[in-house]
Amino acid sequence: MRGSKTVVSDTDSSATQSDSSATKTDSDMIDGEDEEVSAPSPDSCPFSEGEKVLAFHETQIYEAKVTKVDFKMNEWRFYVHYLGWSKNWDEWVHLDRLMKNTDENVRKQKQLNANQRTHKNAKLTRTSQTKQKVSRGKKRKNDSVIKDKDAIPMEDLVLQIPLTLKKQLVDDCEFITHLGKLVKLPRTPNVDDIMKKYLDYRSKDSLKKTHSVEEILKGLCCYFDKALPVMLLYKNERQQYEKAIAHDASPSSVYGAEHLLRLFVKLPELLLNANIEEETLKDLQQKLVDFLKFLQKNQNAFFLSTYHAPDAVEASTNKPDV
């Protein structure tokens, strides 16, 4: 499900525990080793149906609501719904995953989540700095080594992705890595279509600005086509990619907003090594943020609400255009 609400992982990760892990088959019960005892009094249950709680999920704590209570295999378990999230994330958890929703525990939640964000940001910065040092150590022909004082800090390159799009990234990761579903290809609209729509959206600006936007979109498409097979696919999407691009089709004509959004998580790292002048880079950042706002504005039209099982033949479930 969700490891973090802000960024996407570079590697596949299964973020939720399946209900099947909490279920015993009949064969498990044959020898009588796991015989259940009579359920204790409901009064002894630490949480009740309808109670708002705080639930651990991987390294963070989320607000949740207990919707079902069950006593199974000699222990209490609770079916929780994470507030503000799709029901796809609902799951059975045990006592060690829940806390009472008290002021003290809310403070613990905020502190833990803040520490996790700080840790991830620090890790991202260290990684980028290491890559900068490696690239600076390799002198290209007719090129001088970049001096440290000219380096642009990684934090200055981070693109502010709107919160609803961050949640889209988390949902995307969960559908692919945990639920084993895929984006049905080819996508409509595809990346090329989205770029054209944005150019039309910006055509009200001056001719000079429109030309500038057009050049940036061409660059984005180029980045997308080259980056997709290298860093924008999860492991279980690669077989689908081989089939989808079998006839030399460009990724931007086959894939859609789901994979395009992943590119914006990687762009700061890519731009850092592109040797772009600082002033030009700042202008580019502003335009990229504007493009993200355009994606957010058309989120219902551009993004899928449901992914499909690899062997399913159902049609893509785009929401109606807006």
N, C-alpha and C positions, 0 to 999 in steps of 0.2 A: 504494500500500500504506500505509505508515505514515510520516507526516511527524513526528508526535509521539505519544507514548504517553499523553499526559495531556489534551489538549484537542482539540476539533473545530474545523476551519477554518470561517470564515464563507463562503468561496467554494469553488467546486469546484476540486479539485486532483488531478491524476493522479500518484499517488505511486510507481508502479513502472514500470519499463521493460518493455515487452512482449517476449516471445520473438521476435516477428516482426521486431523491429528488428535482430536478430542473424542473420537468415536471408536468404540471397540466392535469388532465383528463377532458373530456367534461363535466362530472357531476359537476366538480368544478366551471365551468363557467356559469352554468344555471341561477343562480340568478343575474348575472351581477355585482357581487361585485368586480370581478377582471378584469373588462373590460380594454383592452389594449388601450393605446393611440397611435397615429401615431408615427412611429419610428422617432427619431430626425435625424438631418443631420449627416452623417458619420464623418464629420469634428469635431463634438462634442465628438466623442468616444475617450477616453483617450489612448486606445491601438489599434493597427491595425494588420491585418493578416500578418503573417511572422515576426512580431516584437519579438525580444528576450527580455525576462522579467525575473524577479525573483519572484518565487511563493512560498507562504507559504504552507507547508504541515505538519499538526500537529505542532510539536515544532521546526521544522527546515525550512530552506529556500533553495530552489533548483533552478538551472538555468532551464528555460523552454522557449518554443516558442509558440506564439499564432498561431493556425492553422485555427481557425474559430472565427467569431464575430457574435453575435446575440443580438437582442433587444427583450426581452420577459418579460411579466408580469411587464412592465413599468421600466425595468432596463436592463443595459448591462450585458451580460455574455460572457465568453470567453472559447473556447475549447483549452486546452494547452497540449503540449507534453513535458515531462521532458527529457531534453537532457541527453543522455547516458543511458536511461532506455527503457525498452520494451514498445511498444505501448499499452500493457495491462494497463499501468498506466495513459493513456490519460484520461482527464476528463474535465467537465464543471466547471468553477469557477466564482465567482463574484469579483467585484472590490476590496473587502476587503482582497482578497487573493493574489493580485498582486502588484508589485512595479516596477518602471522603473529600467532598468539595467544601473545604473550610478555608478561611482566610489564610491560615498558616500554610496549608498545602498549595493554595494558589500562588503564594509568594515563592514556594519551592519550585512550582511549575515555571514561573516567569524566569527565575534565576537559572534553572537547568536549561531551558530553551535558549536563553541569552548566551549561556556558556557554549552551547553547541554551535550557535551561529558564529561566535567569536572564533571558536576552534576551526571551523570550516573556512572562514575568511583568511585566517592566519595560514592555514595549509595551502590555500589557493595562492596566496602571495608568495610563500616560500617556493612553491612549484614554479611559478612564473619567473622568480628571481634566479632559480637554478637554470632554467632554460635560457634566460638572458645571458648568464655567464658562459654557458656552453657555446651559444651562438656568437658571443663576442670573441671567444677564443679561436674561432675559425675565420681567418682572413680571406676574403674573396679577392679575385683578380681586380685590380684597379679600384679596390675598396679599402678604406681605412677602418680599423677597429672602432666600434662605437664606444665612446667614453661614458663612464658611469654617470657623470654629471648631466649628460644629454638624455639619459634614459627616462622614459615616461613611466611614472609609478603605475603599477597594475591597478590600484584602486581607482585611479583616474579614468581607466578604460572600462570599468564595469557599467553595463547598460542597465538602466532601471526598468526591469520588466514589470508591467502592471500586475497587481495581485491576482486578478482573475486568470491571467495567462500563466502565472506561476502555478496556480492550482491545476490548470490545464496540463502543465508539464508533469505534475505529480500523478494525475489521473492517467496520462499517457504511459508513464513508467509502470504503473500498477497493471493496466490492461495487458501490456506486453510481457512484463517479466514475471508477474505472479499469476494472472488469470490465463496466460498462454494464448491470448487473442492477438489479432493483427489488424492493421489498417487495410481495408479492402482496396485493391489497386485495379485499374488506374483511378486516381482521385479526381473528383470534380467538385469545386474548381481545383486545378493543379497549381503549382507554384507560378508557372508562366501566366496563368489567368489572373492570379492574385496581383502579380506585378503590374499587369495591364490595368487592372481596376484601380490600383493605387495611382498610377500615372494619370488616369482619367480624373481621379479625385483631386490631384494636384495641378491639373491643366488650367485651373483658374488663376494660377500664379503667373508671373511674367514669363516670357519666352525663355529668358536666360535661366531662371530658376527651374523651369520645366526641363530644360536641356540638362541641367546639373542633376536633377532627380533621375532622369533617364539613364545617365551614365552610372549613377550609384546602383540603380536597379540591375543594370547589366553586370556590374561587378558582383552584386549579391547572387545573381543567378550562376555566375561563374564559380564563386565560392561554394555555393550549394552543390553544384554538379560534381565538383572535385572532392568536397568534404564528406558527402553522404556515405559513400562506401567505406571511407576511412575512419570516420569518427561519429557519424550520426545514426548508426544502426545498432540495435541490440543484437546479441548473438543469435537469437531465434528468429530474426528478421532476414538473415543473410540468404537463406535458401529462396525466400520470396523475392529478394532483390535480383538474384541470378536469373529467375524466370521473367521478372518484369522488365529487365534491361537486355533481354536476349537478342533483340533486333536493333541494337545500337541506339535505342531511344534515350534521350537525355533525361536524367532523374527529374529535372524541373518540369518535364511534360507528363510525368507519371505520378510523382508524389505530390502531396498537398501541404496544408497549413501545419499539420501535426509534426512533420519532419522539418519544415521550414523554421518552426519555433525553436526546435532543438539547436539550429544553427546559431541563434542569437545568444545561447548560453556559451558557445564556443568562440564567438566572434572576438571578444576581448583578447583572448589568447592568440588568435590568428592575426589580429591587427597589431598586436605588440611586436610581432616579428616581421611586419610588413614594411618597416622603415619609412613610415609616413611622418611628415613634418607635424609638429605639435598643433599648430594653428589649423592645418587641414584636417587633422584628426578630430579636433573639437567640433568643427563644423560637420564632419561626417557623423559624429556621435549624435548631434542634435537631430539630424535627418533620420538616423536609424531609430531613435526614440519616437519620432513622429510616425514612422512606419509601424512600430509596435502599437502605438495608440490606435492606428487604423485597423490593425488586426483585432485589437480589443473591441473596437466599435462594431466590427462585423463578425464577432466571435461565433455567434449562432449560425451564421451563414457559411463560414469558412471551415469550422471544425466539426468532426464527427461527434455525436453524442454516445454512440455505441460502436464497439469494434466487433469483429466477427471471428469465429473459430476458424482455424486454418483450413479445415475440410468442409466448411459450410459453403453453401451456394447462395446465401441470402444476399439481397442487394444492399448497397451502401445506404446508411441511414442518416443522410444529411438533414439538418434542420432546414426549414424553408428560408429562402433568401429574404434579406431585410433591405 
